[in-house]
């Protein structure tokens, strides 16, 4: 294992239903970042999404060269995808605040590596707007991190909200894909459009 420090947790609590997935189908949601990338996997059983695994990848200190951090992110995610074997990866669409363009650029690097890992594992990638993910899970498109953590704890019957918030965000992205109908319900990521 690389120094990406993959930390995981598992639970077996079902959430809402969607009949669009076969039993055993697995969806991975990824909340990309260069310091912490959250990921969450759900498995469909009886038309319900069950929490399979969730954790973080820590590509390392910002003092490391970006190419090393991206390699560690790729290696950690590839390891997770090999073990989980998902039918789809859901990821948040890239957005930028005018006052933080550097953040968007760094996020773009992480998203590129995530898409590369997905392609290497032959897994389609689906992209969702942050407001769409929040609205799907909380009913409102402006939910903050704490609200998202509570929503995920409620959905999976967890005693505590997931920590760090990146894990809850990743699980929310996976559930968004599940609730909105899965493959074909949203266009695959296509940067040429």
C-alpha positions as MATLAB code, in Angstrom:
seq = 'XXXXXXXXXXXXXXXXXXXXXXXXXXXXXXXXXXXXXXXXXXXXXXXXXXXXXXXXXXXXXXXXXXXXXXXXXXXXXXXXXXXXXXXXXXXXXXXXXXXXXXXXXXXXXXXXXXXXXXXXXXXXXXXXXXXXXXXXXXXXXXXXXXXXXXXXXXXXXXXXXXXXXXXXXXXXXXXXXXXXXXXXXXXXXXXXX';
ca = [
       0.000    0.000    0.000;
       1.230    3.474   -0.789;
       1.470    6.220    1.751;
      -1.971    7.339    0.627;
      -3.096    5.961    3.984;
      -6.384    4.418    2.975;
      -8.630    4.303    6.046;
     -11.958    2.519    5.796;
     -15.038    1.704    7.773;
     -17.911   -0.639    7.006;
     -21.576   -0.858    7.989;
     -24.585   -2.836    6.837;
     -27.541   -0.506    7.047;
     -29.841    0.025    4.080;
     -31.169    3.321    2.803;
     -33.834    4.358    0.275;
     -34.634    2.253   -2.755;
     -34.035    2.389   -6.475;
     -34.993   -0.537   -8.684;
     -32.567    0.466  -11.433;
     -29.602   -1.552  -10.183;
     -29.065   -5.299  -10.004;
     -28.354   -6.837   -6.625;
     -24.648   -6.739   -5.911;
     -24.041   -3.599   -7.999;
     -21.575   -1.287   -6.299;
     -21.286    2.476   -6.698;
     -18.295    4.491   -5.529;
     -18.633    8.192   -4.760;
     -15.454   10.250   -4.656;
     -14.912   13.686   -3.092;
     -11.627   14.731   -4.722;
      -8.864   16.628   -2.999;
      -5.085   16.694   -2.907;
      -4.832   16.653    0.883;
      -7.778   14.336    1.567;
      -9.907   12.467   -0.950;
     -13.014   10.924    0.528;
     -14.536    7.833   -1.015;
     -17.637    5.860   -0.208;
     -18.989    2.647   -1.670;
     -22.570    1.470   -1.551;
     -23.862   -1.923   -2.622;
     -27.356   -2.539   -3.939;
     -29.322   -5.318   -2.245;
     -33.045   -5.728   -2.733;
     -33.321   -2.338   -4.417;
     -31.684   -0.565   -1.469;
     -28.239    0.981   -1.085;
     -26.187   -0.511    1.721;
     -23.027    1.116    3.043;
     -20.197   -1.156    1.963;
     -17.079    0.849    2.705;
     -16.027    4.431    3.278;
     -12.727    6.072    3.941;
     -10.141    8.602    2.947;
      -7.050    8.680    0.812;
      -4.346   11.016    2.078;
      -1.960   11.719   -0.790;
       0.414   13.512    1.500;
       1.731   16.851    2.551;
       1.482   19.908    0.359;
       5.272   20.043    0.688;
       5.534   17.028   -1.628;
       5.737   17.651   -5.354;
       2.288   17.578   -6.938;
       3.224   14.690   -9.233;
       4.045   12.500   -6.190;
       0.766   13.396   -4.497;
      -1.185   12.621   -7.668;
       0.597    9.276   -8.018;
      -0.275    8.377   -4.430;
      -3.893    9.365   -5.043;
      -3.979    7.217   -8.173;
      -2.404    4.218   -6.409;
      -4.750    4.452   -3.409;
      -7.865    4.804   -5.524;
      -6.757    2.006   -7.861;
      -6.340   -0.278   -4.871;
      -9.832    0.593   -3.631;
     -11.379    0.068   -7.084;
      -9.662   -3.316   -7.436;
     -11.164   -4.450   -4.126;
     -14.623   -2.867   -4.496;
     -15.207   -3.549   -8.242;
     -17.885   -0.859   -8.790;
     -20.244   -0.546  -11.768;
     -19.977    3.257  -11.614;
     -18.011    6.088  -10.055;
     -19.857    9.274   -9.155;
     -17.952   12.499   -8.675;
     -18.813   16.110   -7.979;
     -18.683   18.482  -10.956;
     -15.857   20.960  -10.863;
     -16.809   24.472   -9.889;
     -14.755   27.551   -9.167;
     -15.168   30.575   -6.990;
     -13.675   33.695   -8.533;
     -11.657   34.346   -5.408;
     -10.191   30.795   -5.292;
      -9.094   29.838   -8.831;
      -6.051   27.912   -7.561;
      -8.327   25.568   -5.613;
     -10.259   24.741   -8.782;
      -7.040   24.047  -10.667;
      -5.749   21.706   -7.948;
      -9.152   20.008   -7.775;
      -8.991   19.551  -11.548;
      -5.697   17.676  -11.166;
      -7.246   15.343   -8.589;
     -10.361   14.793  -10.735;
      -8.164   13.945  -13.717;
      -6.352   11.268  -11.729;
      -9.673    9.876  -10.480;
     -10.973    9.688  -14.059;
      -7.742    7.987  -15.157;
      -8.050    5.375  -12.392;
     -11.682    4.784  -13.405;
     -10.719    4.360  -17.061;
      -7.922    1.936  -16.156;
     -10.514   -0.145  -14.257;
     -13.081    0.230  -17.063;
     -15.603    1.949  -14.781;
     -17.799    4.769  -16.163;
     -17.682    8.123  -14.383;
     -20.796   10.220  -13.745;
     -20.672   13.826  -12.629;
     -23.156   15.716  -10.438;
     -23.449   19.386   -9.502;
     -22.826   20.126   -5.805;
     -26.311   21.660   -5.418;
     -27.906   18.571   -7.004;
     -26.107   16.267   -4.555;
     -27.118   18.403   -1.570;
     -30.723   18.684   -2.711;
     -30.967   14.930   -3.304;
     -29.796   14.163    0.235;
     -31.164   17.045    2.287;
     -33.946   18.556    0.199;
     -32.020   21.821   -0.173;
     -29.179   22.744   -2.509;
     -27.311   24.882    0.035;
     -26.670   22.365    2.798;
     -23.425   22.864    4.722;
     -20.894   20.170    5.651;
     -22.517   19.436    9.017;
     -25.952   18.993    7.416;
     -24.496   16.576    4.875;
     -22.793   14.582    7.623;
     -26.063   14.352    9.575;
     -27.968   13.349    6.411;
     -25.536   10.503    5.755;
     -25.690    9.380    9.392;
     -29.502    9.354    9.122;
     -29.538    7.518    5.764;
     -27.317    4.723    7.040;
     -28.488    4.673   10.661;
     -25.021    5.570   11.948;
     -24.601    6.499   15.603;
     -22.219    9.325   14.680;
     -21.849   11.453   11.547;
     -18.928   10.266    9.397;
     -15.582   12.006    9.939;
     -13.969   13.690    8.193;
     -16.660   15.506    6.199;
     -15.000   14.286    2.968;
     -16.299   10.778    3.720;
     -19.878   12.021    4.117;
     -19.550   14.016    0.893;
     -18.310   10.945   -0.991;
     -21.181    8.820    0.332;
     -23.636   11.583   -0.603;
     -22.277   11.567   -4.159;
     -22.665    7.769   -4.386;
     -26.223    7.968   -3.017;
     -27.076   10.768   -5.443;
     -26.109    8.475   -8.324;
     -28.172    5.661   -6.792;
     -31.263    7.805   -6.131;
     -31.193    9.498   -9.540;
     -31.287    6.243  -11.400;
     -27.762    5.160  -11.996;
     -25.947    4.646  -15.281;
     -27.561    6.610  -18.056;
     -29.492    8.905  -15.699;
     -26.744   11.489  -15.954;
     -24.322   12.067  -18.792;
     -20.920   10.488  -18.390;
     -18.155   12.942  -17.708;
     -17.185   14.558  -21.004;
     -14.897   17.558  -20.910;
     -15.327   18.170  -24.664;
     -18.852   19.537  -24.146;
];
